[in-house]
Structures are given as C-alpha cells and as structure tokens.
Amino acid sequence: MERIKTKKDILEILCCPTCKSDLEIEIKKEEKDEIITGILICKKCKNNYKIEYGIPNLLPKKEKNDFNQ
Ligand SMILES: [Zn+2]
C-alpha cells in the first residue's frame, strides 16, 4: 500500500472501503506535515480505520487482525 503524506492527500485519495463515503481524520501524531499516526472515520457508517507509520489500514472492519508487517 502506498505511503500517504498530508491530510489533504488522504482526504482526496481515500474513501471508506465499506460504503465509499468521505472520511474524516483524527491526527494523533504528525511530523513535518505528514501524518504518522491517526484514525480515519467514515462520516456515514462510522467505521474507523487506523493510520500507523504513515500507512492507512483501510481493510473492511474485522476485529483485531494484524495484517500489518
Ligand atoms: Zn463508510
């Protein structure tokens, strides 16, 4: 999966994998305008997706999977 950069990139490129709606972002850690850690929240279905190490984990919701390497 591609590394994302700024908040703007994320909101332009990504949408909810479940319902394809827009996402909101809650930033937890940011460095030089790049988001390192955060949460993406769907405005419509309210699913949320983690961003870790600058990579958004946009898998449709399953409990506690650890696909990230
Ligand atoms: Zn959604």
N, CA, C, O and the ligand as a Tripos MOL2 file, in Angstrom:
@<TRIPOS>MOLECULE
protein
  277   275    70     0     0
PROTEIN
NO_CHARGES

@<TRIPOS>ATOM
      1 N           0.8350   -1.2010    0.0000 N.3       1 MET1
      2 CA          0.0000    0.0000    0.0000 C.3       1 MET1
      3 C           0.8730    1.2550    0.0000 C.2       1 MET1
      4 O           1.9070    1.3090    0.6670 O.2       1 MET1
      5 N           0.4480    2.2440   -0.7460 N.am      2 GLU2
      6 CA          1.2280    3.4700   -0.8450 C.3       2 GLU2
      7 C           1.2840    4.2460    0.4580 C.2       2 GLU2
      8 O           0.3440    4.2690    1.2520 O.2       2 GLU2
      9 N           2.4010    4.8620    0.6310 N.am      3 ARG3
     10 CA          2.5540    5.7410    1.7700 C.3       3 ARG3
     11 C           1.8270    7.0580    1.4930 C.2       3 ARG3
     12 O           1.9880    7.6600    0.4320 O.2       3 ARG3
     13 N           1.0580    7.4760    2.4300 N.am      4 ILE4
     14 CA          0.3470    8.7260    2.2430 C.3       4 ILE4
     15 C           1.1220    9.8600    2.8740 C.2       4 ILE4
     16 O           2.0630    9.6320    3.6340 O.2       4 ILE4
     17 N           0.7350   11.0640    2.5660 N.am      5 LYS5
     18 CA          1.5020   12.1800    3.0900 C.3       5 LYS5
     19 C           0.6720   13.0970    3.9670 C.2       5 LYS5
     20 O           0.5740   12.9230    5.1820 O.2       5 LYS5
     21 N           0.0880   14.0670    3.3160 N.am      6 THR6
     22 CA         -0.6000   15.0690    4.1190 C.3       6 THR6
     23 C          -2.0690   14.7200    4.3160 C.2       6 THR6
     24 O          -2.6230   13.8280    3.6730 O.2       6 THR6
     25 N          -2.6440   15.4370    5.1970 N.am      7 LYS7
     26 CA         -4.0610   15.3020    5.4520 C.3       7 LYS7
     27 C          -4.8780   15.4950    4.1770 C.2       7 LYS7
     28 O          -5.8420   14.7720    3.9240 O.2       7 LYS7
     29 N          -4.4790   16.4730    3.3900 N.am      8 LYS8
     30 CA         -5.1810   16.7600    2.1430 C.3       8 LYS8
     31 C          -5.1220   15.5570    1.2050 C.2       8 LYS8
     32 O          -6.1340   15.1580    0.6290 O.2       8 LYS8
     33 N          -3.9290   14.9830    1.0560 N.am      9 ASP9
     34 CA         -3.7960   13.7830    0.2240 C.3       9 ASP9
     35 C          -4.7760   12.7090    0.6510 C.2       9 ASP9
     36 O          -5.5040   12.1350   -0.1590 O.2       9 ASP9
     37 N          -4.7700   12.4650    1.9110 N.am     10 ILE10
     38 CA         -5.5990   11.3820    2.4190 C.3      10 ILE10
     39 C          -7.0580   11.6220    2.0900 C.2      10 ILE10
     40 O          -7.7470   10.7360    1.5840 O.2      10 ILE10
     41 N          -7.5150   12.8050    2.3770 N.am     11 LEU11
     42 CA         -8.9300   13.0700    2.1890 C.3      11 LEU11
     43 C          -9.3120   13.1150    0.7110 C.2      11 LEU11
     44 O         -10.4640   12.8630    0.3580 O.2      11 LEU11
     45 N          -8.3520   13.4340   -0.1460 N.am     12 GLU12
     46 CA         -8.6550   13.4280   -1.5800 C.3      12 GLU12
     47 C          -8.6280   12.0250   -2.1540 C.2      12 GLU12
     48 O          -9.4250   11.6850   -3.0280 O.2      12 GLU12
     49 N          -7.7240   11.2280   -1.6680 N.am     13 ILE13
     50 CA         -7.4910    9.9220   -2.2890 C.3      13 ILE13
     51 C          -8.3780    8.8320   -1.6960 C.2      13 ILE13
     52 O          -8.8890    7.9700   -2.4110 O.2      13 ILE13
     53 N          -8.5460    8.8840   -0.4170 N.am     14 LEU14
     54 CA         -9.1830    7.7510    0.2380 C.3      14 LEU14
     55 C         -10.6710    7.9550    0.4870 C.2      14 LEU14
     56 O         -11.1460    9.0730    0.6850 O.2      14 LEU14
     57 N         -11.3720    6.8640    0.4720 N.am     15 CYS15
     58 CA        -12.7550    6.8870    0.9130 C.3      15 CYS15
     59 C         -13.0220    5.6050    1.7060 C.2      15 CYS15
     60 O         -12.2060    4.6850    1.7310 O.2      15 CYS15
     61 N         -14.1390    5.5770    2.3230 N.am     16 CYS16
     62 CA        -14.4830    4.4310    3.1510 C.3      16 CYS16
     63 C         -14.5770    3.1640    2.2890 C.2      16 CYS16
     64 O         -15.3100    3.1500    1.3000 O.2      16 CYS16
     65 N         -13.8500    2.1090    2.6470 N.am     17 PRO17
     66 CA        -13.9090    0.8790    1.8590 C.3      17 PRO17
     67 C         -15.2420    0.1420    2.0030 C.2      17 PRO17
     68 O         -15.5700   -0.7270    1.1960 O.2      17 PRO17
     69 N         -15.9750    0.4840    2.9980 N.am     18 THR18
     70 CA        -17.2470   -0.1850    3.2270 C.3      18 THR18
     71 C         -18.3760    0.4700    2.4360 C.2      18 THR18
     72 O         -19.1340   -0.2170    1.7500 O.2      18 THR18
     73 N         -18.4900    1.7780    2.5280 N.am     19 CYS19
     74 CA        -19.6230    2.4460    1.8850 C.3      19 CYS19
     75 C         -19.2180    3.5360    0.8950 C.2      19 CYS19
     76 O         -20.0720    4.2030    0.3100 O.2      19 CYS19
     77 N         -17.8970    3.7120    0.7110 N.am     20 LYS20
     78 CA        -17.3660    4.6820   -0.2660 C.3      20 LYS20
     79 C         -17.6820    6.1390    0.0510 C.2      20 LYS20
     80 O         -17.6370    6.9870   -0.8390 O.2      20 LYS20
     81 N         -17.9930    6.4320    1.2770 N.am     21 SER21
     82 CA        -18.2310    7.8260    1.6530 C.3      21 SER21
     83 C         -16.9280    8.5150    2.0410 C.2      21 SER21
     84 O         -15.8780    7.8820    2.1500 O.2      21 SER21
     85 N         -17.0180    9.7930    2.2430 N.am     22 ASP22
     86 CA        -15.8550   10.5580    2.6710 C.3      22 ASP22
     87 C         -15.4330   10.1930    4.0740 C.2      22 ASP22
     88 O         -16.2330    9.7580    4.9020 O.2      22 ASP22
     89 N         -14.1540   10.3830    4.3120 N.am     23 LEU23
     90 CA        -13.6100   10.1040    5.6330 C.3      23 LEU23
     91 C         -13.2330   11.3950    6.3390 C.2      23 LEU23
     92 O         -12.9020   12.3990    5.7100 O.2      23 LEU23
     93 N         -13.2910   11.3410    7.6410 N.am     24 GLU24
     94 CA        -12.7150   12.4020    8.4540 C.3      24 GLU24
     95 C         -11.4620   11.8420    9.0990 C.2      24 GLU24
     96 O         -11.3090   10.6330    9.2720 O.2      24 GLU24
     97 N         -10.5770   12.7540    9.4460 N.am     25 ILE25
     98 CA         -9.3310   12.2640   10.0240 C.3      25 ILE25
     99 C          -9.0780   12.8730   11.3850 C.2      25 ILE25
    100 O          -9.3020   14.0600   11.6220 O.2      25 ILE25
    101 N          -8.6090   12.0290   12.2570 N.am     26 GLU26
    102 CA         -8.2140   12.4700   13.5910 C.3      26 GLU26
    103 C          -6.7220   12.1670   13.7130 C.2      26 GLU26
    104 O          -6.3080   11.0080   13.7480 O.2      26 GLU26
    105 N          -5.9350   13.2180   13.7770 N.am     27 ILE27
    106 CA         -4.4870   13.0430   13.7770 C.3      27 ILE27
    107 C          -3.9670   12.8900   15.2010 C.2      27 ILE27
    108 O          -4.2920   13.6770   16.0900 O.2      27 ILE27
    109 N          -3.1640   11.8720   15.3900 N.am     28 LYS28
    110 CA         -2.5630   11.6700   16.7160 C.3      28 LYS28
    111 C          -1.1000   12.0680   16.7280 C.2      28 LYS28
    112 O          -0.5980   12.6210   17.7060 O.2      28 LYS28
    113 N          -0.4260   11.7800   15.6290 N.am     29 LYS29
    114 CA          0.9710   12.1620   15.5520 C.3      29 LYS29
    115 C           1.3040   12.6200   14.1510 C.2      29 LYS29
    116 O           0.9450   11.9750   13.1650 O.2      29 LYS29
    117 N           1.9930   13.7390   14.0780 N.am     30 GLU30
    118 CA          2.2670   14.3670   12.7980 C.3      30 GLU30
    119 C           3.7040   14.8480   12.7900 C.2      30 GLU30
    120 O           4.1930   15.3800   13.7860 O.2      30 GLU30
    121 N           4.3800   14.6620   11.6660 N.am     31 GLU31
    122 CA          5.7500   15.1550   11.5480 C.3      31 GLU31
    123 C           5.9000   15.8810   10.2330 C.2      31 GLU31
    124 O           5.6420   15.3110    9.1730 O.2      31 GLU31
    125 N           6.3160   17.1360   10.2890 N.am     32 LYS32
    126 CA          6.5270   17.9140    9.0730 C.3      32 LYS32
    127 C           5.3590   17.7890    8.1160 C.2      32 LYS32
    128 O           5.5560   17.5510    6.9240 O.2      32 LYS32
    129 N           4.1820   17.9410    8.6070 N.am     33 ASP33
    130 CA          3.0090   17.9190    7.7390 C.3      33 ASP33
    131 C           2.6020   16.5300    7.2600 C.2      33 ASP33
    132 O           1.6030   16.3870    6.5550 O.2      33 ASP33
    133 N           3.3600   15.5130    7.6320 N.am     34 GLU34
    134 CA          2.9620   14.1550    7.2670 C.3      34 GLU34
    135 C           2.3190   13.4840    8.4660 C.2      34 GLU34
    136 O           2.7630   13.6170    9.6070 O.2      34 GLU34
    137 N           1.2710   12.7680    8.1640 N.am     35 ILE35
    138 CA          0.5850   12.0960    9.2580 C.3      35 ILE35
    139 C           1.2570   10.7640    9.5430 C.2      35 ILE35
    140 O           1.4280    9.9410    8.6430 O.2      35 ILE35
    141 N           1.6250   10.5610   10.7550 N.am     36 ILE36
    142 CA          2.2810    9.3120   11.1440 C.3      36 ILE36
    143 C           1.2500    8.3600   11.7530 C.2      36 ILE36
    144 O           1.1550    7.1920   11.3750 O.2      36 ILE36
    145 N           0.5010    8.8810   12.6820 N.am     37 THR37
    146 CA         -0.4930    8.0550   13.3580 C.3      37 THR37
    147 C          -1.8100    8.8070   13.4420 C.2      37 THR37
    148 O          -1.8390   10.0050   13.7250 O.2      37 THR37
    149 N          -2.8810    8.1030   13.1980 N.am     38 GLY38
    150 CA         -4.1840    8.7370   13.3030 C.3      38 GLY38
    151 C          -5.2970    7.7370   13.0770 C.2      38 GLY38
    152 O          -5.0780    6.5300   12.9790 O.2      38 GLY38
    153 N          -6.4790    8.2750   12.9980 N.am     39 ILE39
    154 CA         -7.6400    7.4360   12.7530 C.3      39 ILE39
    155 C          -8.4880    8.0900   11.6680 C.2      39 ILE39
    156 O          -8.7490    9.2920   11.7000 O.2      39 ILE39
    157 N          -8.9030    7.2850   10.7240 N.am     40 LEU40
    158 CA         -9.8560    7.7370    9.7130 C.3      40 LEU40
    159 C         -11.2420    7.2710   10.1260 C.2      40 LEU40
    160 O         -11.4510    6.1110   10.4810 O.2      40 LEU40
    161 N         -12.1700    8.1920   10.0710 N.am     41 ILE41
    162 CA        -13.5290    7.8600   10.4930 C.3      41 ILE41
    163 C         -14.4790    8.1570    9.3450 C.2      41 ILE41
    164 O         -14.4490    9.2450    8.7710 O.2      41 ILE41
    165 N         -15.3080    7.2000    9.0190 N.am     42 CYS42
    166 CA        -16.2870    7.4030    7.9570 C.3      42 CYS42
    167 C         -17.4180    8.2890    8.4640 C.2      42 CYS42
    168 O         -17.9730    8.0720    9.5420 O.2      42 CYS42
    169 N         -17.7430    9.2990    7.6520 N.am     43 LYS43
    170 CA        -18.8200   10.2130    8.0570 C.3      43 LYS43
    171 C         -20.1700    9.5310    8.0410 C.2      43 LYS43
    172 O         -21.0900    9.9320    8.7550 O.2      43 LYS43
    173 N         -20.2850    8.4970    7.2220 N.am     44 LYS44
    174 CA        -21.5870    7.8780    7.0460 C.3      44 LYS44
    175 C         -21.7910    6.6530    7.9420 C.2      44 LYS44
    176 O         -22.7120    6.6230    8.7580 O.2      44 LYS44
    177 N         -20.9350    5.6540    7.7860 N.am     45 CYS45
    178 CA        -21.1690    4.4060    8.5200 C.3      45 CYS45
    179 C         -20.4100    4.3460    9.8450 C.2      45 CYS45
    180 O         -20.5970    3.4270   10.6420 O.2      45 CYS45
    181 N         -19.5480    5.3480   10.0650 N.am     46 LYS46
    182 CA        -18.8500    5.4850   11.3460 C.3      46 LYS46
    183 C         -17.8250    4.4000   11.6280 C.2      46 LYS46
    184 O         -17.3240    4.2880   12.7470 O.2      46 LYS46
    185 N         -17.5170    3.6140   10.6320 N.am     47 ASN47
    186 CA        -16.3820    2.7230   10.7960 C.3      47 ASN47
    187 C         -15.1190    3.5500   10.9330 C.2      47 ASN47
    188 O         -15.0450    4.6660   10.4180 O.2      47 ASN47
    189 N         -14.1480    3.0220   11.6100 N.am     48 ASN48
    190 CA        -12.8820    3.7390   11.6830 C.3      48 ASN48
    191 C         -11.7050    2.8410   11.3450 C.2      48 ASN48
    192 O         -11.7270    1.6270   11.5450 O.2      48 ASN48
    193 N         -10.6810    3.4930   10.8260 N.am     49 TYR49
    194 CA         -9.5220    2.7940   10.2740 C.3      49 TYR49
    195 C          -8.2750    3.4780   10.7710 C.2      49 TYR49
    196 O          -8.1810    4.7050   10.7580 O.2      49 TYR49
    197 N          -7.3300    2.6960   11.2040 N.am     50 LYS50
    198 CA         -6.1070    3.2700   11.7610 C.3      50 LYS50
    199 C          -5.1080    3.6660   10.6910 C.2      50 LYS50
    200 O          -5.0170    3.0490    9.6290 O.2      50 LYS50
    201 N          -4.3640    4.7130   11.0030 N.am     51 ILE51
    202 CA         -3.1530    5.0310   10.2530 C.3      51 ILE51
    203 C          -1.9850    4.7620   11.1900 C.2      51 ILE51
    204 O          -1.9040    5.3210   12.2840 O.2      51 ILE51
    205 N          -1.0900    3.9020   10.7450 N.am     52 GLU52
    206 CA          0.0710    3.5840   11.5590 C.3      52 GLU52
    207 C           1.3260    3.6710   10.7030 C.2      52 GLU52
    208 O           1.3600    3.1530    9.5870 O.2      52 GLU52
    209 N           2.3530    4.3240   11.2230 N.am     53 TYR53
    210 CA          3.6000    4.5240   10.4930 C.3      53 TYR53
    211 C           3.3420    5.1560    9.1270 C.2      53 TYR53
    212 O           4.0410    4.8540    8.1590 O.2      53 TYR53
    213 N           2.3680    6.0080    9.0490 N.am     54 GLY54
    214 CA          2.0780    6.7180    7.8090 C.3      54 GLY54
    215 C           1.2920    5.9200    6.7940 C.2      54 GLY54
    216 O           1.1030    6.3730    5.6650 O.2      54 GLY54
    217 N           0.8360    4.7590    7.1660 N.am     55 ILE55
    218 CA          0.1000    3.9120    6.2240 C.3      55 ILE55
    219 C          -1.3170    3.6530    6.7320 C.2      55 ILE55
    220 O          -1.5120    3.1080    7.8180 O.2      55 ILE55
    221 N          -2.2940    4.0510    5.9320 N.am     56 PRO56
    222 CA         -3.6690    3.8190    6.3610 C.3      56 PRO56
    223 C          -4.0710    2.3600    6.1760 C.2      56 PRO56
    224 O          -3.8400    1.7630    5.1240 O.2      56 PRO56
    225 N          -4.6510    1.8260    7.1720 N.am     57 ASN57
    226 CA         -5.0880    0.4320    7.1500 C.3      57 ASN57
    227 C          -6.5820    0.3900    6.8230 C.2      57 ASN57
    228 O          -7.4420    0.3600    7.7030 O.2      57 ASN57
    229 N          -6.8470    0.3900    5.5210 N.am     58 LEU58
    230 CA         -8.2400    0.5110    5.0900 C.3      58 LEU58
    231 C          -8.8650   -0.8390    4.7570 C.2      58 LEU58
    232 O          -9.4890   -1.0050    3.7090 O.2      58 LEU58
    233 N          -8.6970   -1.7660    5.6270 N.am     59 LEU59
    234 CA         -9.3760   -3.0400    5.4460 C.3      59 LEU59
    235 C         -10.7830   -2.9210    6.0040 C.2      59 LEU59
    236 O         -10.9970   -2.3160    7.0540 O.2      59 LEU59
    237 N         -11.7310   -3.4970    5.3010 N.am     60 PRO60
    238 CA        -13.0690   -3.5210    5.8790 C.3      60 PRO60
    239 C         -13.0210   -4.1590    7.2620 C.2      60 PRO60
    240 O         -12.2570   -5.0860    7.5310 O.2      60 PRO60
    241 N         -13.8410   -3.6380    8.0880 N.am     61 LYS61
    242 CA        -13.7450   -3.9330    9.5150 C.3      61 LYS61
    243 C         -13.7780   -5.4190    9.8750 C.2      61 LYS61
    244 O         -14.7350   -6.1390    9.5900 O.2      61 LYS61
    245 N         -12.6970   -5.8340   10.5080 N.am     62 LYS62
    246 CA        -12.6800   -7.1400   11.1590 C.3      62 LYS62
    247 C         -12.0360   -6.9050   12.5010 C.2      62 LYS62
    248 O         -11.1720   -6.0380   12.6320 O.2      62 LYS62
    249 N         -12.4230   -7.6290   13.4570 N.am     63 GLU63
    250 CA        -11.8720   -7.3940   14.7850 C.3      63 GLU63
    251 C         -10.4130   -7.8070   14.8570 C.2      63 GLU63
    252 O         -10.0470   -8.9360   14.5330 O.2      63 GLU63
    253 N          -9.5970   -6.8690   15.2880 N.am     64 LYS64
    254 CA         -8.2280   -7.1590   15.6890 C.3      64 LYS64
    255 C          -7.4280   -8.0450   14.7530 C.2      64 LYS64
    256 O          -6.8320   -9.0230   15.2040 O.2      64 LYS64
    257 N          -7.3970   -7.7450   13.5030 N.am     65 ASN65
    258 CA         -6.4540   -8.5000   12.6760 C.3      65 ASN65
    259 C          -5.1110   -7.8010   12.6580 C.2      65 ASN65
    260 O          -5.0230   -6.5930   12.8810 O.2      65 ASN65
    261 N          -4.1020   -8.5420   12.4000 N.am     66 ASP66
    262 CA         -2.7620   -7.9760   12.4000 C.3      66 ASP66
    263 C          -2.0590   -8.2500   11.0780 C.2      66 ASP66
    264 O          -1.0300   -8.9220   11.0250 O.2      66 ASP66
    265 N          -2.6320   -7.7220   10.0350 N.am     67 PHE67
    266 CA         -2.0580   -7.9240    8.7240 C.3      67 PHE67
    267 C          -0.8280   -7.0390    8.4990 C.2      67 PHE67
    268 O           0.0040   -7.3330    7.6410 O.2      67 PHE67
    269 N          -0.7240   -6.0000    9.2410 N.am     68 ASN68
    270 CA          0.4240   -5.0990    9.0580 C.3      68 ASN68
    271 C           1.7280   -5.7740    9.3990 C.2      68 ASN68
    272 O           1.8230   -6.5850   10.3210 O.2      68 ASN68
    273 N           2.7280   -5.4110    8.6230 N.am     69 GLN69
    274 CA          4.0250   -6.0050    8.9010 C.3      69 GLN69
    275 C           4.9170   -5.0020    9.5720 C.2      69 GLN69
    276 O           6.0640   -5.3130    9.8920 O.2      69 GLN69
    277 ZN        -18.4530    4.1600    5.4980 Zn       70 ZN70
@<TRIPOS>BOND
     1     1     2 1
     2     2     3 1
     3     3     4 2
     4     3     5 am
     5     5     6 1
     6     6     7 1
     7     7     8 2
     8     7     9 am
     9     9    10 1
    10    10    11 1
    11    11    12 2
    12    11    13 am
    13    13    14 1
    14    14    15 1
    15    15    16 2
    16    15    17 am
    17    17    18 1
    18    18    19 1
    19    19    20 2
    20    19    21 am
    21    21    22 1
    22    22    23 1
    23    23    24 2
    24    23    25 am
    25    25    26 1
    26    26    27 1
    27    27    28 2
    28    27    29 am
    29    29    30 1
    30    30    31 1
    31    31    32 2
    32    31    33 am
    33    33    34 1
    34    34    35 1
    35    35    36 2
    36    35    37 am
    37    37    38 1
    38    38    39 1
    39    39    40 2
    40    39    41 am
    41    41    42 1
    42    42    43 1
    43    43    44 2
    44    43    45 am
    45    45    46 1
    46    46    47 1
    47    47    48 2
    48    47    49 am
    49    49    50 1
    50    50    51 1
    51    51    52 2
    52    51    53 am
    53    53    54 1
    54    54    55 1
    55    55    56 2
    56    55    57 am
    57    57    58 1
    58    58    59 1
    59    59    60 2
    60    59    61 am
    61    61    62 1
    62    62    63 1
    63    63    64 2
    64    63    65 am
    65    65    66 1
    66    66    67 1
    67    67    68 2
    68    67    69 am
    69    69    70 1
    70    70    71 1
    71    71    72 2
    72    71    73 am
    73    73    74 1
    74    74    75 1
    75    75    76 2
    76    75    77 am
    77    77    78 1
    78    78    79 1
    79    79    80 2
    80    79    81 am
    81    81    82 1
    82    82    83 1
    83    83    84 2
    84    83    85 am
    85    85    86 1
    86    86    87 1
    87    87    88 2
    88    87    89 am
    89    89    90 1
    90    90    91 1
    91    91    92 2
    92    91    93 am
    93    93    94 1
    94    94    95 1
    95    95    96 2
    96    95    97 am
    97    97    98 1
    98    98    99 1
    99    99   100 2
   100    99   101 am
   101   101   102 1
   102   102   103 1
   103   103   104 2
   104   103   105 am
   105   105   106 1
   106   106   107 1
   107   107   108 2
   108   107   109 am
   109   109   110 1
   110   110   111 1
   111   111   112 2
   112   111   113 am
   113   113   114 1
   114   114   115 1
   115   115   116 2
   116   115   117 am
   117   117   118 1
   118   118   119 1
   119   119   120 2
   120   119   121 am
   121   121   122 1
   122   122   123 1
   123   123   124 2
   124   123   125 am
   125   125   126 1
   126   126   127 1
   127   127   128 2
   128   127   129 am
   129   129   130 1
   130   130   131 1
   131   131   132 2
   132   131   133 am
   133   133   134 1
   134   134   135 1
   135   135   136 2
   136   135   137 am
   137   137   138 1
   138   138   139 1
   139   139   140 2
   140   139   141 am
   141   141   142 1
   142   142   143 1
   143   143   144 2
   144   143   145 am
   145   145   146 1
   146   146   147 1
   147   147   148 2
   148   147   149 am
   149   149   150 1
   150   150   151 1
   151   151   152 2
   152   151   153 am
   153   153   154 1
   154   154   155 1
   155   155   156 2
   156   155   157 am
   157   157   158 1
   158   158   159 1
   159   159   160 2
   160   159   161 am
   161   161   162 1
   162   162   163 1
   163   163   164 2
   164   163   165 am
   165   165   166 1
   166   166   167 1
   167   167   168 2
   168   167   169 am
   169   169   170 1
   170   170   171 1
   171   171   172 2
   172   171   173 am
   173   173   174 1
   174   174   175 1
   175   175   176 2
   176   175   177 am
   177   177   178 1
   178   178   179 1
   179   179   180 2
   180   179   181 am
   181   181   182 1
   182   182   183 1
   183   183   184 2
   184   183   185 am
   185   185   186 1
   186   186   187 1
   187   187   188 2
   188   187   189 am
   189   189   190 1
   190   190   191 1
   191   191   192 2
   192   191   193 am
   193   193   194 1
   194   194   195 1
   195   195   196 2
   196   195   197 am
   197   197   198 1
   198   198   199 1
   199   199   200 2
   200   199   201 am
   201   201   202 1
   202   202   203 1
   203   203   204 2
   204   203   205 am
   205   205   206 1
   206   206   207 1
   207   207   208 2
   208   207   209 am
   209   209   210 1
   210   210   211 1
   211   211   212 2
   212   211   213 am
   213   213   214 1
   214   214   215 1
   215   215   216 2
   216   215   217 am
   217   217   218 1
   218   218   219 1
   219   219   220 2
   220   219   221 am
   221   221   222 1
   222   222   223 1
   223   223   224 2
   224   223   225 am
   225   225   226 1
   226   226   227 1
   227   227   228 2
   228   227   229 am
   229   229   230 1
   230   230   231 1
   231   231   232 2
   232   231   233 am
   233   233   234 1
   234   234   235 1
   235   235   236 2
   236   235   237 am
   237   237   238 1
   238   238   239 1
   239   239   240 2
   240   239   241 am
   241   241   242 1
   242   242   243 1
   243   243   244 2
   244   243   245 am
   245   245   246 1
   246   246   247 1
   247   247   248 2
   248   247   249 am
   249   249   250 1
   250   250   251 1
   251   251   252 2
   252   251   253 am
   253   253   254 1
   254   254   255 1
   255   255   256 2
   256   255   257 am
   257   257   258 1
   258   258   259 1
   259   259   260 2
   260   259   261 am
   261   261   262 1
   262   262   263 1
   263   263   264 2
   264   263   265 am
   265   265   266 1
   266   266   267 1
   267   267   268 2
   268   267   269 am
   269   269   270 1
   270   270   271 1
   271   271   272 2
   272   271   273 am
   273   273   274 1
   274   274   275 1
   275   275   276 2
@<TRIPOS>SUBSTRUCTURE
     1 MET1         2 RESIDUE 1 A MET
     2 GLU2         6 RESIDUE 1 A GLU
     3 ARG3        10 RESIDUE 1 A ARG
     4 ILE4        14 RESIDUE 1 A ILE
     5 LYS5        18 RESIDUE 1 A LYS
     6 THR6        22 RESIDUE 1 A THR
     7 LYS7        26 RESIDUE 1 A LYS
     8 LYS8        30 RESIDUE 1 A LYS
     9 ASP9        34 RESIDUE 1 A ASP
    10 ILE10       38 RESIDUE 1 A ILE
    11 LEU11       42 RESIDUE 1 A LEU
    12 GLU12       46 RESIDUE 1 A GLU
    13 ILE13       50 RESIDUE 1 A ILE
    14 LEU14       54 RESIDUE 1 A LEU
    15 CYS15       58 RESIDUE 1 A CYS
    16 CYS16       62 RESIDUE 1 A CYS
    17 PRO17       66 RESIDUE 1 A PRO
    18 THR18       70 RESIDUE 1 A THR
    19 CYS19       74 RESIDUE 1 A CYS
    20 LYS20       78 RESIDUE 1 A LYS
    21 SER21       82 RESIDUE 1 A SER
    22 ASP22       86 RESIDUE 1 A ASP
    23 LEU23       90 RESIDUE 1 A LEU
    24 GLU24       94 RESIDUE 1 A GLU
    25 ILE25       98 RESIDUE 1 A ILE
    26 GLU26      102 RESIDUE 1 A GLU
    27 ILE27      106 RESIDUE 1 A ILE
    28 LYS28      110 RESIDUE 1 A LYS
    29 LYS29      114 RESIDUE 1 A LYS
    30 GLU30      118 RESIDUE 1 A GLU
    31 GLU31      122 RESIDUE 1 A GLU
    32 LYS32      126 RESIDUE 1 A LYS
    33 ASP33      130 RESIDUE 1 A ASP
    34 GLU34      134 RESIDUE 1 A GLU
    35 ILE35      138 RESIDUE 1 A ILE
    36 ILE36      142 RESIDUE 1 A ILE
    37 THR37      146 RESIDUE 1 A THR
    38 GLY38      150 RESIDUE 1 A GLY
    39 ILE39      154 RESIDUE 1 A ILE
    40 LEU40      158 RESIDUE 1 A LEU
    41 ILE41      162 RESIDUE 1 A ILE
    42 CYS42      166 RESIDUE 1 A CYS
    43 LYS43      170 RESIDUE 1 A LYS
    44 LYS44      174 RESIDUE 1 A LYS
    45 CYS45      178 RESIDUE 1 A CYS
    46 LYS46      182 RESIDUE 1 A LYS
    47 ASN47      186 RESIDUE 1 A ASN
    48 ASN48      190 RESIDUE 1 A ASN
    49 TYR49      194 RESIDUE 1 A TYR
    50 LYS50      198 RESIDUE 1 A LYS
    51 ILE51      202 RESIDUE 1 A ILE
    52 GLU52      206 RESIDUE 1 A GLU
    53 TYR53      210 RESIDUE 1 A TYR
    54 GLY54      214 RESIDUE 1 A GLY
    55 ILE55      218 RESIDUE 1 A ILE
    56 PRO56      222 RESIDUE 1 A PRO
    57 ASN57      226 RESIDUE 1 A ASN
    58 LEU58      230 RESIDUE 1 A LEU
    59 LEU59      234 RESIDUE 1 A LEU
    60 PRO60      238 RESIDUE 1 A PRO
    61 LYS61      242 RESIDUE 1 A LYS
    62 LYS62      246 RESIDUE 1 A LYS
    63 GLU63      250 RESIDUE 1 A GLU
    64 LYS64      254 RESIDUE 1 A LYS
    65 ASN65      258 RESIDUE 1 A ASN
    66 ASP66      262 RESIDUE 1 A ASP
    67 PHE67      266 RESIDUE 1 A PHE
    68 ASN68      270 RESIDUE 1 A ASN
    69 GLN69      274 RESIDUE 1 A GLN
    70 ZN70       277 GROUP 0 **** ****
